[in-house]
Amino acid sequence: MRDYDAVTAFLGEWGLFQRLIFFLLSASIIPNGFNGLSIVFLAGTPEHRCAVPRGANLSGEWLNASIPLELRDGRAAPSRCRRYRLAALANFSALGLRPGSDVELETLEQEPCLDGWEYSRDVYRSTIVTEWNLVCDNDWKGPLSTSLFFVGVLLGSFISGQVSDKFGRKNVLFATLAMQTGFSFIQVFSTSWEMFSVLFLLVGMGQISNYVAAFVLGTEILGKSIRVLFCTLGVCIFYAIGYMLLPLFAYFIRDWRMLLLALTLPGLLCIPLWWVIPESPRWLISQGRFQEAEDILRKAAKTNGITAPDVILDPSELQDVNSQKQQTYTILDLMRTRNILTITIMSVLIWMIISVGYFGLSLDTPNLHGDVYVNCFLSAVIEVPAYTISWLLLRNLPRRYSMAAALFLGGCVLLFIQLVPAHLRALSIFLVMAGKFGITSAFSMVYVYTAELYPTVVRNMGVGASSMASRLGSILSPYFVYLGAYDRFLPYILMGSLTVLSGILTLFLPESYGMPLPDTIDQMLLVKGLEYRPASGSTRDSKEEEENPEILKSTAF
């Protein structure tokens, strides 16, 4: 009996076929980078104040004094949501009274912005905020749009794996790419905030589904030595490249509809990939479609300039693990023993906190000092060294201390921001980027670490439950940013404190680096406190297990 890797070993590890699959699937992730965080610019909130209609019959002095001042960031600034009652100002203006000298402005009655708002066009020409007045009493709608996108991601996470198992990786990849591109295009013509938000939810469903399909397709086609590289650096770096392109698009296109159209059209470039990227031979074999799988392998051999064997797939010799009857496990098995329950609770909390920190800092870039486009670009660029460092740490150092160090770095620098003097704006931005670096590194490492903590029989469910918690964290993250409207440092204090807490929790997880991974729930009984004691006679090396496609598939959820 031979497994799939042994059957396809004649193809080699890094031929032209593998390089094409690696780079084309990674490139298909680029649109996810600029679509996933496009809301930073689509829902940007410019400076605004109450509009005063031309027919208000106010003199120039009273027109300039019609907006009360309020303390913001330690400085007096015009109110964004209130104005002095225009009827009273018109009477004072008609009587020839002067504001400040004849009339004490602080004693005047105020009213909300009954005639709409005036928006600054220094940064944005138009956004969904300016189009549908998502400010003041309606300022909760902007974060809700972002949360609805992540609700779509949550729903897509539920269905993407099952759909790709039934209909094939390639079919789902291109169907959901079309879904993401199509609904984004329809969004351009949104006539209301409600329509925009519902479509944004559907875009979120398509985005995570094509991400998962590309991830799984790559892990199943690529060989052992390239698989881990694809899952850690390939997918993540190309996502970061897409994220870096976002502020570049937004800088030159300041209108939200035209920006969304420009971000949508690159999805059409994926259409020719249908004739280049094959279906997963592993999936075809699992469906009993051996001839189709063999045709793909022969084309791959031809691309690599290799002569394929006369018979590649012999159903009588190929080991089919899917045909073996195994015990069925449920989500309740994650709570069967004290050890698994403890790991599950801690993993859920850690994933949720990391997700809040990552998306909170990514969405908060418009609120930083300085140019919003430069800050967003820096937030994207910092992810490249973060992913690279996390990959090196995973290869060479213990998981527990590596992740805890990254989380402590991310959390502590966020807590220090409130101590930075107001005039040292560059230092504040540096600390925010250092926090993003630490949290992004931890986000990259937590996938592999969590997969290694669970036994094989419940590994997919364990990582899946943790990943679902991260989706909940992303749904909450816009509201952490929203708190900045009340106190500029409050989001950093909350995210920093929670990130430090997650670093402390990580220290109480067992170490998995260099340890044989548990197969069964019974083997988890060997995990006590901070120590991991492998069963005698267990010989599997964790690095070999990392290369198991079943483990890698679980990390996509």
PyMOL commands that set and color helices and strands:
alter all, ss='L'
color gray80, all
select helices_A, chain A and resi 4-7+9-11+16-27+30-36+39-42+54-56+60-64+86-94+105-107+128-132+136-138+141-167+169-187+193-221+224-252+256-275+281-286+290-303+321-323+331-335+338-363+365-367+372-381+383-396+399-419+425-453+456-485+490-506+522-526+542-546+549-555
alter helices_A, ss='H'
color red, helices_A
select strands_A, chain A and resi 48-50+69-72+75-78+82-84+110-112+117-119+527-528+531-532
alter strands_A, ss='S'
color yellow, strands_A
deselect
rebuild
show_as cartoon
